[in-house]
């Protein structure tokens, strides 16, 4: 259940990022490109992003642990942008998916996605009674 909630939150965060044209991040929907196909594409891209973040992101974060200490965690911004770019690369093999045109705008997009995930994580966190 937690994975599904994380996928829905990621889909919402990616959708919010695509609404900001300056970031040059877009989602290309399945043909014919109607609203349902856009929502399904966002959910699939979010699931791929969650899997990339879980599998590859964990390995990179463990290997980059000394850099986290040296940069006081700022390397995490670049790692998150790299994972977003990697998700866009995975989906570039099809005619649909995530497109990140510029890596540095991808850093800003990753920061926004992280903030949205953080805010919704606080709101939807189960309460301990």
C-alpha positions as CSV (number, residue, x, y, z in Angstrom):
1,X,0.0,0.0,0.0
2,X,2.9,2.3,0.8
3,X,4.4,1.9,-2.7
4,X,1.1,2.8,-4.3
5,X,0.7,5.9,-2.2
6,X,4.3,6.9,-3.1
7,X,3.6,6.3,-6.8
8,X,0.5,8.5,-6.7
9,X,2.4,11.3,-4.9
10,X,5.3,11.1,-7.3
11,X,2.8,11.2,-10.2
12,X,1.3,14.4,-8.8
13,X,4.7,15.9,-8.2
14,X,5.9,15.2,-11.7
15,X,2.6,16.6,-13.0
16,X,3.2,19.8,-11.0
17,X,6.8,20.1,-12.4
18,X,5.5,19.7,-16.0
19,X,3.2,22.7,-15.4
20,X,6.2,25.0,-15.0
21,X,7.4,25.6,-18.6
22,X,10.7,27.1,-17.6
23,X,11.9,23.8,-16.2
24,X,11.8,22.1,-19.7
25,X,10.4,18.9,-18.2
26,X,7.5,17.3,-20.0
27,X,5.5,14.1,-20.1
28,X,4.4,12.7,-23.4
29,X,1.2,10.7,-23.0
30,X,0.3,7.4,-24.7
31,X,-1.4,7.9,-28.1
32,X,-4.0,9.3,-28.6
33,X,-2.9,11.6,-25.7
34,X,-6.2,12.2,-24.0
35,X,-6.6,12.9,-20.2
36,X,-6.8,9.2,-19.3
37,X,-3.6,8.4,-21.2
38,X,-1.8,11.3,-19.6
39,X,-2.8,10.1,-16.1
40,X,-1.8,6.5,-16.9
41,X,1.5,7.8,-18.3
42,X,2.2,9.9,-15.2
43,X,1.5,6.8,-13.0
44,X,3.8,4.6,-15.0
45,X,6.5,7.2,-15.0
46,X,6.1,7.7,-11.3
47,X,6.3,4.0,-10.7
48,X,9.5,3.8,-12.8
49,X,10.9,6.8,-10.9
50,X,10.1,5.1,-7.6
51,X,11.8,1.9,-8.7
52,X,14.8,3.8,-10.0
53,X,15.0,5.8,-6.7
54,X,14.6,2.6,-4.6
55,X,17.0,0.3,-6.4
56,X,19.6,2.5,-8.2
57,X,19.3,5.5,-5.8
58,X,20.0,3.4,-2.8
59,X,23.2,2.0,-4.3
60,X,24.4,5.5,-5.4
61,X,23.6,7.0,-2.0
62,X,25.5,4.3,-0.2
63,X,28.5,4.7,-2.5
64,X,28.3,8.5,-2.3
65,X,28.1,8.5,1.5
66,X,31.5,10.3,1.9
67,X,30.4,13.0,-0.5
68,X,27.3,13.5,1.5
69,X,29.5,14.2,4.5
70,X,31.9,16.5,2.6
71,X,29.1,18.5,1.0
72,X,26.8,18.4,4.0
73,X,24.1,16.6,1.9
74,X,24.1,19.0,-1.1
75,X,25.3,16.2,-3.3
76,X,21.8,14.7,-2.8
77,X,20.4,17.4,-5.0
78,X,22.6,16.3,-7.9
79,X,21.8,12.6,-7.2
80,X,18.1,13.2,-7.2
81,X,18.4,15.1,-10.5
82,X,20.5,12.3,-11.9
83,X,17.8,9.8,-10.9
84,X,15.1,11.9,-12.6
85,X,17.2,12.1,-15.7
86,X,17.8,8.4,-15.6
87,X,14.0,7.8,-15.4
88,X,13.6,10.1,-18.5
89,X,16.3,8.0,-20.2
90,X,14.5,4.8,-19.4
91,X,11.3,6.1,-20.9
92,X,13.0,7.6,-23.9
93,X,13.0,4.2,-25.7
94,X,9.2,4.5,-26.2
95,X,7.2,7.3,-27.8
96,X,5.8,8.3,-24.4
97,X,7.2,9.1,-21.0
98,X,9.3,11.7,-19.2
99,X,11.5,14.2,-21.0
100,X,14.1,16.3,-19.2
101,X,15.7,18.8,-21.7
102,X,18.4,20.3,-19.5
103,X,20.2,18.7,-16.5
104,X,20.3,21.9,-14.4
105,X,16.6,22.5,-14.8
106,X,16.3,18.9,-13.9
107,X,18.0,19.7,-10.6
108,X,15.4,22.4,-9.9
109,X,12.6,19.9,-10.9
110,X,14.1,17.3,-8.6
111,X,14.1,19.8,-5.7
112,X,10.4,20.6,-6.4
113,X,9.5,16.9,-6.6
114,X,11.4,16.3,-3.3
115,X,9.6,19.1,-1.6
116,X,6.2,17.9,-2.7
117,X,7.0,14.3,-1.6
118,X,8.2,15.6,1.7
119,X,5.1,17.7,2.3
120,X,2.7,14.9,1.4
121,X,4.9,12.5,3.4
122,X,4.3,14.6,6.5
123,X,0.5,14.8,5.8
124,X,0.0,11.2,5.0
125,X,2.3,9.7,7.6
126,X,0.5,7.2,9.9
127,X,0.1,8.6,13.3
128,X,1.3,6.7,16.4
129,X,-1.3,6.7,19.1
